[in-house]
Amino acid sequence: MLTTRPQPAAKGGRPAQGGLSCYITPGGIAAMREELNALLRDERPKIVEIVSWAAGNGDRSENGDYQYGKRRLREIDRRIRFLTRRIDNAIIVDPSAQPQRNRVFFGATVTYVTERDEERTVTILGVDEADMAAGQISLVSPVARALMRAGVGDEVRLVTPRGEEMIEVLAISYPSTP
């Protein structure tokens, strides 16, 4: 699997704890960059203009536009700082370049069955890309951790706050190479 930079290392040369939370797909990093650019290019300048206009209207303590604008500006700036840090620390991994397609790794779409005969399909993505409603789970989630390195037909133990459960891997797929 190709990455754009090596995993961060902690003392002693071992991978850092936060290393897995930095993994992201090329599509995920593009979405984060797009959001950052929209905040910097569109939304922030609009709010700055509103705050400037509202500040010129006099008493700021009773000026709703000014107070709301300042609050919104702080929220935007906080989100910009967050996105900038996440983008700077991102380890971009292209799942379509995965050479071992018979095992579960980052970016895999996995179909598994639970002990209650419930069949589920999930895609293992980065922390910032996870969306349970769409069947996209975080690389650091209990299900993803249990499935890692498993092959089709393997039974793995899933440990959750509700207890332990055995799940069986039915199918593994990766995006096709572009």
Secondary structure, 3 states (H helix, E strand, C coil): CCECCCCCECHHHCECHHHHHHEECHHHHHHHHHHHHHHHHHHHHHHHHHHHHHHCCCCCCCCHHHHHHHHHHHHHHHHHHHHHHHHHHCEEECHHHCCCCCECCCCCEEEEECCCCCEEEEEEECCCCCEHHHCEEECCCHHHHHHCCCECCCEEEEEECCEEEEEEEEEEECCCCC
